[in-house]
Amino acid sequence: MSSSLAERCRTIELLVLDVDGVLTDGRIVYADNQVEVKAFHVRDGSGLKIWQQVGKRSAIITGRRSPVVDVRAAEIGIERVIQGAADKRAAYRDVLAGTGLRPEQVCCIGDDVPDLPLLRNCGLAAAPADACADVRAEVHYVARTPGGQGAVREIIELVLQCQGHWQTVVERYRRNDE
């Protein structure tokens, strides 16, 4: 890992996540009753819980609206959820104002061109392995794993390792087994 990547990771206090293609694999499935169905990876959820346990915050900014996003966000403790954000940069500014954090304290994770305004204005820009080429070319870190399959967890581990928190978390879980 380059020292600049490690340095960027050390300042991160907030994750800003897209949904489709980041927390999910990007597919939009409609059941016969026209209800939208999304699949979320359990390790992304447990990673976000660990993120919160070490005192970090997270937010969702997505261009689409889906009731299941609110359900998942509540389940894993994400309080700031902005859906239907036609202008993601304006939504991002609102999140920053609400948290009092500076852009360099934020890791944005996105997968497609509507995420570029956020990815270009944060301390650590990251993307899943299967993000579009234009996004992969712009970010500081491309995960080895695809969206909806643990990419968020991988990025959380990276940041927490650089901050010296990850091993402490793992050891805490190991001790709970004794």
Backbone hydrogen bonds in HBPLUS format (Angstrom, degrees):
<---DONOR---> <-ACCEPTOR-->    atom                        ^
c    i                          cat <-CA-CA->   ^        H-A-AA   ^      H-
h    n   atom  resd res      DA  || num        DHA   H-A  angle D-A-AA Bond
n    s   type  num  typ     dist DA aas  dist angle  dist       angle   num
A0005-LEU N   A0002-SER O   3.14 MM   3  5.29 122.6  2.48  98.1 111.8     1
A0006-ALA N   A0002-SER O   3.10 MM   4  6.47 164.0  2.13 153.6 157.4     2
A0007-GLU N   A0003-SER O   2.82 MM   4  5.98 157.2  1.87 148.0 154.8     3
A0008-ARG N   A0004-SER O   2.92 MM   4  6.08 155.9  1.98 141.6 148.0     4
A0009-CYS N   A0005-LEU O   2.96 MM   4  6.21 158.1  2.01 150.6 156.6     5
A0010-ARG N   A0006-ALA O   3.08 MM   4  6.29 147.3  2.19 146.7 154.6     6
A0012-ILE N   A0009-CYS O   3.23 MM   3  5.57 165.5  2.25 115.9 120.3     7
A0013-GLU N   A0105-GLN O   2.72 MM  92  5.39 171.1  1.73 147.5 145.0     8
A0057-ARG N   A0013-GLU O   3.05 MM  44  6.36 175.2  2.05 162.6 163.2     9
A0014-LEU N   A0105-GLN O   3.20 MM  91  6.48 151.1  2.29 157.7 160.9    10
A0107-CYS N   A0014-LEU O   2.85 MM  93  6.22 164.2  1.88 166.0 171.5    11
A0015-LEU N   A0057-ARG O   2.99 MM  42  6.49 150.0  2.08 138.4 146.0    12
A0059-ALA N   A0015-LEU O   2.78 MM  44  6.19 141.6  1.93 155.4 168.1    13
A0016-VAL N   A0107-CYS O   2.85 MM  91  6.20 158.6  1.90 156.3 159.0    14
A0109-ILE N   A0016-VAL O   2.93 MM  93  6.32 159.6  1.97 166.9 169.8    15
A0017-LEU N   A0059-ALA O   2.85 MM  42  6.20 165.7  1.88 151.0 154.1    16
A0061-ILE N   A0017-LEU O   2.93 MM  44  6.11 160.5  1.97 153.3 158.3    17
A0018-ASP N   A0109-ILE O   3.20 MM  91  6.41 142.7  2.34 167.2 176.1    18
A0022-VAL N   A0019-VAL O   2.97 MM   3  5.24 162.4  2.00 125.2 129.5    19
A0023-LEU N   A0019-VAL O   2.81 MM   4  4.82 132.9  2.03 126.4 141.2    20
A0024-THR N   A0019-VAL O   3.12 MM   5  6.18 140.8  2.28 158.5 149.6    21
A0148-GLY N   A0022-VAL O   2.96 MM 126  5.66 149.8  2.05 136.8 127.0    22
A0037-VAL N   A0029-VAL O   2.69 MM   8  5.18 161.3  1.72 157.9 160.7    23
A0031-ALA N   A0035-VAL O   2.85 MM   4  5.31 169.0  1.86 154.3 154.9    24
A0034-GLN N   A0031-ALA O   2.80 MM   3  5.19 149.8  1.89 126.2 126.6    25
A0044-ASP N   A0041-HIS O   3.17 MM   3  5.48 129.7  2.44 103.7 116.1    26
A0045-GLY N   A0041-HIS O   3.32 MM   4  6.73 157.4  2.37 147.8 153.7    27
A0046-SER N   A0042-VAL O   2.86 MM   4  6.23 158.4  1.91 152.3 158.4    28
A0047-GLY N   A0043-ARG O   2.85 MM   4  5.82 151.6  1.93 138.2 146.5    29
A0048-LEU N   A0044-ASP O   2.94 MM   4  6.20 151.3  2.03 145.3 152.6    30
A0049-LYS N   A0045-GLY O   3.00 MM   4  6.30 147.2  2.11 144.6 153.9    31
A0050-ILE N   A0046-SER O   2.94 MM   4  6.20 158.7  1.99 148.3 153.5    32
A0051-TRP N   A0047-GLY O   2.85 MM   4  6.08 155.7  1.91 145.9 153.3    33
A0052-GLN N   A0048-LEU O   3.09 MM   4  6.32 151.9  2.17 140.3 146.3    34
A0053-GLN N   A0049-LYS O   2.94 MM   4  6.25 149.0  2.03 144.6 154.0    35
A0053-GLN N   A0050-ILE O   3.00 MM   3  4.87 112.7  2.47  91.9 108.9    36
A0054-VAL N   A0050-ILE O   3.18 MM   4  6.53 138.4  2.37 150.8 159.6    37
A0056-LYS N   A0051-TRP O   3.09 MM   5  5.49 152.4  2.17 149.0 146.6    38
A0055-GLY N   A0052-GLN O   2.86 MM   3  5.05 157.0  1.91 114.9 117.2    39
A0060-ILE N   A0080-ARG O   2.86 MM  20  6.30 155.3  1.92 152.9 161.3    40
A0082-ILE N   A0060-ILE O   2.82 MM  22  5.97 164.7  1.85 147.7 153.0    41
A0062-THR N   A0082-ILE O   2.94 MM  20  6.36 162.9  1.97 166.6 171.9    42
A0085-ALA N   A0062-THR O   2.95 MM  23  5.84 168.6  1.97 143.6 139.9    43
A0084-GLY N   A0064-ARG O   3.01 MM  20  4.62 148.5  2.11 115.4 113.4    44
A0069-VAL N   A0066-SER O   3.01 MM   3  5.59 149.2  2.11 117.0 125.4    45
A0070-ASP N   A0067-PRO O   3.12 MM   3  5.46 122.9  2.47 104.6 117.1    46
A0071-VAL N   A0067-PRO O   3.25 MM   4  6.64 154.0  2.33 145.4 152.9    47
A0072-ARG N   A0068-VAL O   2.92 MM   4  6.15 166.1  1.94 149.4 152.1    48
A0073-ALA N   A0069-VAL O   2.87 MM   4  5.98 164.2  1.90 150.3 155.4    49
A0074-ALA N   A0070-ASP O   2.98 MM   4  6.07 161.2  2.01 145.8 150.5    50
A0075-GLU N   A0071-VAL O   2.99 MM   4  6.17 154.6  2.05 146.4 154.0    51
A0076-ILE N   A0072-ARG O   3.07 MM   4  6.33 148.0  2.18 151.1 157.9    52
A0077-GLY N   A0073-ALA O   2.89 MM   4  5.88 107.6  2.43 138.3 155.4    53
A0078-ILE N   A0073-ALA O   2.80 MM   5  4.82 156.0  1.86 144.9 144.8    54
A0077-GLY N   A0074-ALA O   3.34 MM   3  5.03 156.1  2.40  94.3 101.2    55
A0091-ALA N   A0087-ASP O   3.22 MM   4  6.57 159.2  2.26 149.8 155.9    56
A0092-TYR N   A0088-LYS O   2.84 MM   4  6.02 152.7  1.91 146.8 154.6    57
A0093-ARG N   A0089-ARG O   2.92 MM   4  6.21 154.9  1.98 147.1 153.3    58
A0094-ASP N   A0090-ALA O   3.06 MM   4  6.36 150.0  2.15 143.2 151.1    59
A0095-VAL N   A0091-ALA O   2.98 MM   4  6.34 150.5  2.07 146.1 154.2    60
A0096-LEU N   A0092-TYR O   2.89 MM   4  6.21 165.1  1.91 156.7 160.2    61
A0097-ALA N   A0093-ARG O   2.90 MM   4  6.11 162.2  1.93 148.2 153.3    62
A0098-GLY N   A0094-ASP O   2.89 MM   4  6.05 153.6  1.96 144.9 152.4    63
A0099-THR N   A0095-VAL O   2.95 MM   4  6.15 136.6  2.14 147.4 158.6    64
A0099-THR N   A0096-LEU O   3.23 MM   3  5.22 131.7  2.48  94.7 107.2    65
A0100-GLY N   A0096-LEU O   2.79 MM   4  5.72 139.3  1.96 149.6 160.1    66
A0105-GLN N   A0102-ARG O   2.89 MM   3  5.51 162.6  1.92 123.8 129.7    67
A0106-VAL N   A0103-PRO O   3.03 MM   3  5.33 160.3  2.07 120.5 121.4    68
A0123-GLY N   A0103-PRO O   2.77 MM  20  5.79 125.2  2.07 146.7 129.9    69
A0123-GLY N   A0106-VAL O   2.98 MM  17  5.37 124.1  2.31 137.5 153.6    70
A0124-LEU N   A0106-VAL O   3.10 MM  18  6.43 154.0  2.17 150.3 150.0    71
A0108-CYS N   A0124-LEU O   2.96 MM  16  6.44 140.9  2.12 152.1 164.4    72
A0126-ALA N   A0108-CYS O   2.90 MM  18  6.19 161.7  1.94 167.1 169.4    73
A0110-GLY N   A0126-ALA O   3.14 MM  16  6.67 151.6  2.23 162.2 159.7    74
A0132-CYS N   A0111-ASP O   2.98 MM  21  6.13 166.2  2.00 161.8 157.8    75
A0115-ASP N   A0112-ASP O   2.82 MM   3  5.66 160.2  1.86 130.5 137.2    76
A0116-LEU N   A0113-VAL O   3.05 MM   3  5.28 159.8  2.09 112.0 118.2    77
A0118-LEU N   A0115-ASP O   3.04 MM   3  5.61 131.3  2.29 116.7 128.4    78
A0119-LEU N   A0115-ASP O   3.00 MM   4  6.19 169.9  2.01 156.2 159.6    79
A0120-ARG N   A0116-LEU O   2.88 MM   4  5.83 146.1  1.99 153.9 159.3    80
A0121-ASN N   A0118-LEU O   2.96 MM   3  5.20 161.7  1.99 111.9 117.6    81
A0140-HIS N   A0125-ALA O   2.86 MM  15  5.30 140.3  2.02 128.1 138.7    82
A0141-TYR N   A0125-ALA O   3.17 MM  16  6.56 144.2  2.31 152.3 160.5    83
A0127-ALA N   A0141-TYR O   3.04 MM  14  6.56 139.7  2.21 151.1 162.5    84
A0143-ALA N   A0127-ALA O   2.80 MM  16  6.11 168.8  1.81 173.0 173.8    85
A0131-ALA N   A0128-PRO O   3.15 MM   3  5.44 159.0  2.19 119.9 118.1    86
A0129-ALA N   A0145-THR O   2.90 MM  16  5.25 177.7  1.90 127.7 128.3    87
A0135-VAL N   A0132-CYS O   3.08 MM   3  5.51 126.4  2.38 109.3 122.1    88
A0136-ARG N   A0132-CYS O   3.01 MM   4  6.33 169.6  2.03 159.6 162.7    89
A0137-ALA N   A0133-ALA O   2.99 MM   4  6.10 147.8  2.09 147.7 155.4    90
A0138-GLU N   A0135-VAL O   2.89 MM   3  5.19 144.4  2.02 109.5 120.3    91
A0139-VAL N   A0135-VAL O   3.20 MM   4  6.35 141.7  2.35 161.5 171.9    92
A0149-GLN N   A0146-PRO O   3.22 MM   3  5.56 148.5  2.32 131.0 129.7    93
A0154-GLU N   A0150-GLY O   2.99 MM   4  6.25 158.7  2.04 151.7 157.5    94
A0155-ILE N   A0151-ALA O   3.05 MM   4  6.31 157.2  2.10 150.2 155.5    95
A0156-ILE N   A0152-VAL O   2.91 MM   4  6.17 156.9  1.96 151.8 158.7    96
A0157-GLU N   A0153-ARG O   2.88 MM   4  6.13 164.8  1.91 155.7 159.2    97
A0158-LEU N   A0154-GLU O   3.02 MM   4  6.27 158.1  2.07 144.8 150.7    98
A0159-VAL N   A0155-ILE O   3.03 MM   4  6.27 169.3  2.04 153.9 155.3    99
A0160-LEU N   A0156-ILE O   2.90 MM   4  6.07 174.0  1.90 160.5 162.5   100
A0161-GLN N   A0157-GLU O   2.80 MM   4  5.85 148.9  1.89 148.9 157.3   101
A0162-CYS N   A0158-LEU O   3.05 MM   4  6.30 161.2  2.09 150.2 154.7   102
A0163-GLN N   A0159-VAL O   3.02 MM   4  6.27 137.6  2.20 142.9 155.2   103
A0165-HIS N   A0160-LEU O   2.80 MM   5  5.01 146.5  1.91 158.5 157.5   104
A0166-TRP N   A0160-LEU O   3.18 MM   6  4.97 158.1  2.23 105.6 106.2   105
A0164-GLY N   A0161-GLN O   3.08 MM   3  5.07 156.1  2.14 101.4 108.9   106
A0169-VAL N   A0165-HIS O   3.09 MM   4  6.39 155.3  2.15 156.3 163.6   107
A0170-VAL N   A0166-TRP O   2.99 MM   4  6.31 165.6  2.01 158.8 162.1   108
A0171-GLU N   A0167-GLN O   2.89 MM   4  6.04 161.7  1.92 147.5 152.7   109
A0172-ARG N   A0168-THR O   2.97 MM   4  6.16 149.7  2.06 142.8 151.1   110
A0173-TYR N   A0169-VAL O   3.13 MM   4  6.51 154.1  2.20 150.7 156.7   111
A0174-ARG N   A0170-VAL O   2.93 MM   4  6.25 152.1  2.01 147.9 156.7   112
A0175-ARG N   A0171-GLU O   2.91 MM   4  6.14 160.3  1.95 153.1 157.0   113
A0176-ASN N   A0172-ARG O   3.18 MM   4  6.39 142.5  2.33 138.6 148.2   114
A0177-ASP N   A0174-ARG O   3.10 MM   3  5.42 152.7  2.18 106.2 114.6   115
A0178-GLU N   A0175-ARG O   3.14 MM   3  5.45 158.2  2.19 108.7 115.2   116
